[in-house]
């Protein structure tokens, strides 16, 4: 079993992934991706490492001077769990196909090897990159020899996936926790990286089977594939992160209004929605689907008293969704000028789903108003600024991709500016 990806392509793909994570997660400062070779040796080898500067504008690439995982890498028998040596997070990720988060370095049971070398372990998250066995043609009748752990048990024998890489992201002290949204972002990106690495393997196989095709058409498809991979990997993530950041901001805005206006009943009503963190329009559908329809069915089947009270409570719950933009609430909140709070409410409860540069510029401008005092305002401005820059890059890439799709699908004719 081998993905058979050229070293240059593998390195560029991994750099692309690390760049995405470091620019999107403001508390991350270093990223490393290790490739995991074919069984039974499962050689873990550092592909690339990147550190972002303090201004978060440039990434410095390169390997540490000395590391057991630098090329040619470290085979399974040297990093797997053994009773007579320190445990490694790499072994956990590879054998169990699960992530490892070091959110308490001093008590990290898998960071002692670094401690023994005289270095202080830091805060990090490691995530395995998984690919389905069937996608690699590794069925139950394949003759692949999987390695054993120290107990003599064969690993991965009953698993649906194999580990092809491991992502390690370092964070600023005390800014990472197990199960936090940062770990969820990395987990989603690990799936995308697995898909992208597999796509490179499939692409290589396809090229071998299509060597008789015209070189210019192959080159055009290569360019299209490159653009499509970048769009699929980054665009969805960036838009998701923008919506998530605006959702957090909307929650803080409502918390501020509730606190200032002493609306304790509404605080209780909105507690569940603070965890859901979904846009208002989606929240309305959620209530109708999860609550209203079930109550209507229940009241039709059983003799439920206080039907009006139930429906009134559901109505109050719906009203609470738009609490932060209600006219009477905004008029009661006197600490912020009308122009600022009205525009902020309009932007936070935007229902047309547009997250373009114009929208983000307006939101950032409002947030920069000195009269607006919302918790973590500076962090939100910085995050939205980074995401806006990435979104603009993706918009340009989408236009380029659409052009290439048109060229490949329609072909080139004699009147084309540049002929195939």
C-alpha positions in Angstrom: 0.0 0.0 0.0 1.4 3.4 -1.0 -0.1 6.7 -2.2 2.8 7.0 -4.6 2.8 10.8 -4.6 5.8 12.8 -5.8 7.8 14.4 -3.1 7.3 17.9 -4.5 3.6 17.5 -4.8 3.3 16.0 -1.3 5.3 18.9 0.2 3.3 21.6 -1.6 0.0 19.9 -0.6 1.1 19.8 3.0 2.3 23.4 3.0 -1.0 24.4 1.5 -2.8 22.7 4.4 -0.5 24.1 7.1 -0.9 27.6 5.6 -4.7 27.3 5.7 -4.7 26.3 9.4 -2.2 28.9 10.6 -4.0 31.8 8.8 -7.4 30.7 10.0 -6.6 29.9 13.6 -5.1 33.0 15.2 -3.8 31.1 18.3 -1.8 28.6 16.2 1.8 29.4 15.4 3.5 26.3 14.1 2.4 23.3 11.9 4.0 20.0 10.9 2.7 17.2 8.7 4.2 13.7 8.8 3.7 11.1 6.2 3.0 7.5 7.3 4.5 4.9 5.0 3.1 1.6 4.0 2.7 -1.3 6.5 4.3 -3.1 8.1 7.0 -0.5 8.7 4.7 2.5 8.9 7.7 4.9 8.6 6.7 8.3 10.1 8.6 11.0 8.2 8.4 14.7 8.5 7.2 16.2 5.2 7.3 19.9 6.1 7.1 22.3 9.0 6.0 26.0 9.0 6.2 28.7 11.7 4.1 32.0 11.2 5.7 35.3 12.3 4.3 37.5 15.0 2.5 39.7 12.4 0.9 36.6 11.0 1.8 37.6 7.5 4.6 35.3 6.5 5.4 31.6 7.2 9.0 30.3 7.5 9.5 26.7 6.3 12.1 24.2 7.2 13.0 21.2 9.4 14.4 21.4 12.9 18.2 20.6 13.0 17.8 17.3 14.8 14.7 15.2 14.9 14.0 11.5 14.8 11.2 12.1 12.3 13.3 14.0 9.8 14.0 12.0 6.6 14.5 9.1 6.3 12.0 8.9 9.1 11.2 6.6 12.0 9.8 3.1 11.6 6.8 1.7 13.7 8.9 -0.4 16.0 10.8 2.7 17.2 7.8 4.8 18.1 5.1 2.3 19.1 4.0 2.0 22.7 6.4 -0.1 24.7 6.4 -0.8 28.5 10.1 0.1 28.9 10.2 3.5 27.1 8.3 6.8 27.1 5.0 7.0 25.2 4.6 9.1 22.1 1.6 10.9 20.8 2.5 9.7 17.3 2.0 6.1 18.4 -1.5 6.9 19.8 -2.6 8.6 16.5 -1.2 5.9 14.3 -2.3 2.8 16.2 -5.7 4.0 17.5 -6.5 6.4 14.6 -7.5 9.0 17.1 -6.3 12.6 17.8 -4.2 13.7 20.8 -4.4 17.1 22.4 -1.7 18.3 24.8 -3.6 21.0 26.7 -1.7 20.5 29.9 2.0 20.0 28.9 3.3 19.4 32.4 1.0 16.4 32.8 1.1 15.2 29.2 1.6 11.4 29.5 2.9 11.3 25.9 5.2 14.3 26.1 7.8 12.8 28.4 10.2 12.0 25.6 10.6 15.7 24.8 11.0 16.4 28.5 13.8 13.8 28.8 15.7 15.6 26.1 15.8 18.7 28.3 13.1 20.6 26.3 9.8 22.0 27.5 6.8 20.5 25.7 4.3 22.9 24.4 0.6 23.0 23.7 -0.4 21.1 20.6 -2.9 19.0 18.8 -2.2 16.0 16.6 -4.7 14.6 14.2 -4.3 11.4 12.0 -5.2 11.7 8.3 -7.3 8.7 7.3 -8.1 7.1 4.0 -10.5 4.3 3.4 -9.0 0.9 2.7 -11.4 0.4 -0.2 -10.2 3.6 -1.8 -6.7 2.1 -1.8 -8.0 -1.2 -3.1 -7.2 -2.9 0.2 -10.1 -5.4 0.5 -10.4 -8.3 2.9 -8.6 -10.5 0.4 -5.5 -8.2 0.0 -2.2 -9.5 1.1 -1.1 -6.4 3.0 0.9 -7.2 6.2 -0.2 -5.0 9.0 2.2 -4.4 12.0 1.7 -5.6 15.5 1.7 -3.7 18.8 3.8 -4.7 21.8 1.1 -7.1 22.9 1.4 -9.0 19.6 -2.0 -7.7 18.4 -2.3 -6.8 14.7 -3.3 -3.2 14.3 -5.8 -1.9 11.7 -6.9 -5.5 10.8 -10.5 -4.7 11.8 -10.4 -1.0 10.8 -12.1 0.7 7.9 -9.3 3.2 7.4 -5.5 3.4 7.3 -3.4 6.3 8.5 -1.5 8.0 5.7 -0.3 11.1 7.5 -0.4 13.0 10.9 -1.0 16.7 11.4 0.6 18.4 14.4 -0.4 22.0 15.2 1.3 24.0 18.0 -0.7 26.7 19.9 0.0 29.6 22.2 0.0 28.6 25.9 -3.4 28.0 27.5 -5.3 28.6 24.2 -6.2 25.0 23.2 -8.5 22.5 24.9 -9.6 19.0 24.0 -12.8 19.2 21.9 -12.5 23.0 21.3 -13.5 24.5 17.9 -9.8 24.6 16.9 -9.5 20.8 17.2 -12.8 20.4 15.2 -11.4 22.6 12.4 -8.2 20.6 12.2 -10.2 17.3 12.2 -12.3 18.6 9.2 -9.1 19.7 7.4 -7.5 16.3 8.0 -10.4 14.7 6.1 -9.9 17.2 3.3 -6.1 16.4 3.3 -6.9 12.7 3.1 -9.2 13.3 0.2 -6.6 15.5 -1.5 -3.8 13.0 -1.1 -6.0 10.2 -2.4 -7.0 12.4 -5.4 -3.3 12.8 -6.2 -2.9 9.0 -6.2 -6.0 8.6 -8.4 -4.6 11.3 -10.7 -1.3 9.5 -11.0 -3.1 6.3 -11.8 -5.2 8.1 -14.4 -2.2 9.7 -16.0 -0.6 6.3 -16.4 -3.7 4.9 -18.0 -4.0 7.9 -20.3 -0.5 8.4 -21.6 -1.7 8.4 -25.2 -3.8 11.5 -24.8 -2.6 14.8 -26.2 -0.1 16.6 -23.8 -1.8 19.9 -24.1 -5.2 18.5 -22.9 -3.5 16.7 -20.0 -1.8 20.0 -19.0 -5.1 21.8 -19.1 -6.7 19.2 -16.9 -3.8 19.4 -14.4 -4.3 23.1 -14.1 -8.0 22.6 -13.6 -7.4 19.9 -11.0 -5.1 22.1 -9.1 -7.6 25.0 -9.0 -10.5 22.7 -8.1 -8.5 21.1 -5.2 -7.8 24.5 -3.7 -11.3 25.8 -4.1 -12.9 22.6 -2.6 -10.4 22.5 0.3 -10.4 26.2 1.3 -13.6 28.0 0.1 -16.0 25.9 2.2 -13.8 26.1 5.3 -13.3 29.9 5.1 -17.0 30.6 4.6 -17.8 28.2 7.5 -15.3 30.0 9.7 -16.7 33.4 8.8 -20.2 32.3 9.7 -18.9 30.8 13.0 -17.1 34.0 13.9 -20.2 36.1 13.2 -22.2 33.6 15.2 -19.9 34.0 18.2 -20.1 37.8 17.8 -23.9 37.7 17.6 -24.0 35.7 20.9 -21.8 38.3 22.6 -24.0 41.1 21.3 -27.1 39.4 22.7 -25.4 38.7 26.0 -24.5 42.4 26.3 -28.1 43.5 25.6 -29.5 40.9 28.0 -27.1 41.9 30.7 -27.8 45.6 30.3 -31.5 45.3 30.0 -31.8 42.7 32.8 -33.8 40.2 30.7 -33.3 37.1 32.8 -36.2 35.1 31.3 -34.7 35.5 27.8 -31.3 34.4 29.1 -32.8 31.1 30.0 -34.7 30.8 26.8 -31.6 31.4 24.7 -29.2 29.1 26.5 -29.7 26.2 24.1 -29.2 28.5 21.1 -25.9 29.8 22.4 -24.6 26.3 22.0 -26.2 25.7 18.6 -24.6 28.9 17.2 -26.7 28.8 14.0 -28.0 31.7 11.9 -31.5 33.1 12.9 -33.2 31.8 9.8 -31.8 28.3 10.3 -32.8 28.5 14.0 -36.4 29.2 13.0 -36.4 26.1 10.9 -34.8 24.2 13.7 -37.6 25.1 16.1 -40.3 24.2 13.6 -38.7 20.9 12.9 -37.5 19.8 16.3 -40.1 21.4 18.6 -43.2 22.8 17.0 -44.1 19.8 14.9 -43.5 17.4 17.7 -45.7 19.4 20.1 -48.5 19.6 17.5 -48.4 15.8 17.0 -48.4 15.2 20.7 -51.3 17.5 21.3 -53.3 15.8 18.5 -52.7 12.3 20.0 -53.1 13.2 23.7 -55.3 15.4 25.8 -52.7 18.0 26.7 -53.7 20.8 28.9 -52.4 24.4 28.6 -52.1 24.1 24.8 -52.1 27.9 24.5 -49.3 28.1 27.0 -47.2 25.6 25.1 -47.6 27.5 21.8 -47.0 30.8 23.5 -43.7 29.5 24.9 -42.7 28.3 21.5 -43.5 31.8 20.1 -41.4 33.4 22.8 -38.6 31.1 21.9 -38.8 32.2 18.2 -39.0 35.8 19.3 -35.8 35.4 21.3 -33.9 34.4 18.1 -34.1 38.0 16.8 -33.8 39.6 20.2 -30.6 41.5 19.3 -32.3 43.4 16.4 -35.7 44.1 17.8 -36.6 47.8 17.6 -37.8 48.2 21.1 -34.7 46.5 22.5 -32.3 48.6 20.5 -34.2 51.8 21.5 -33.9 50.8 25.2 -30.1 50.4 24.9 -28.8 53.9 25.3 -25.0 53.3 25.7 -24.3 53.0 22.0 -25.3 55.6 19.3 -28.3 54.6 17.1 -26.4 54.5 13.9 -23.8 52.0 15.2 -26.2 49.6 17.0 -28.7 49.6 14.1 -26.0 48.8 11.5 -24.5 46.2 13.8 -27.9 44.5 14.3 -28.5 44.6 10.5 -25.2 42.9 9.8 -25.3 40.3 12.6 -28.8 39.2 11.6 -28.1 39.2 7.8 -30.4 36.7 6.2 -29.3 36.8 2.5 -26.3 34.6 3.4 -23.8 37.0 1.6 -20.4 36.9 3.1 -18.5 39.0 0.5 -15.8 41.6 1.0 -18.4 44.5 1.1 -20.3 42.9 4.0 -17.1 42.1 5.9 -15.7 45.6 5.4 -18.9 47.1 6.8 -18.8 44.7 9.8 -15.2 45.4 10.6 -15.7 49.1 10.3 -18.6 49.0 12.8 -16.6 46.9 15.2 -13.8 49.4 15.2 -16.1 52.1 16.6 -14.8 53.2 20.0 -18.3 53.5 21.4 -18.9 49.7 20.8 -17.6 47.7 23.8 -18.1 44.0 23.1 -15.9 41.3 24.8 -13.0 40.0 22.5 -13.7 42.7 20.0 -10.1 43.1 18.9 -9.7 39.3 18.5 -12.8 39.3 16.3 -11.6 42.2 14.2 -8.3 40.5 13.6 -9.9 37.1 12.7 -12.4 38.7 10.3 -9.6 40.6 8.6 -7.6 37.5 8.0 -10.7 35.6 6.8 -11.6 38.5 4.5 -8.2 38.4 2.8 -8.5 34.6 2.3 -12.0 35.0 1.0 -10.9 37.5 -1.6 -8.1 35.1 -2.7 -10.7 32.3 -3.0 -13.0 34.5 -5.0 -10.3 35.1 -7.5 -9.5 31.4 -7.6 -13.1 30.5 -8.2 -13.2 32.9 -11.2 -10.0 31.3 -12.6 -11.5 27.8 -12.0 -14.7 28.7 -13.9 -12.7 29.9 -16.8 -10.7 26.7 -16.9 -13.8 24.6 -16.6 -15.2 26.4 -19.6 -12.0 25.9 -21.6 -11.8 22.2 -20.8 -15.5 21.5 -21.3 -15.9 23.5 -24.5 -12.4 22.9 -25.9 -10.5 25.5 -28.0 -11.3 26.6 -31.5 -9.4 28.4 -34.2 -10.7 31.8 -33.0 -9.5 31.3 -29.5 -6.8 33.7 -28.3 -4.6 30.8 -27.3 -5.2 27.5 -29.0 -5.0 24.1 -27.2 
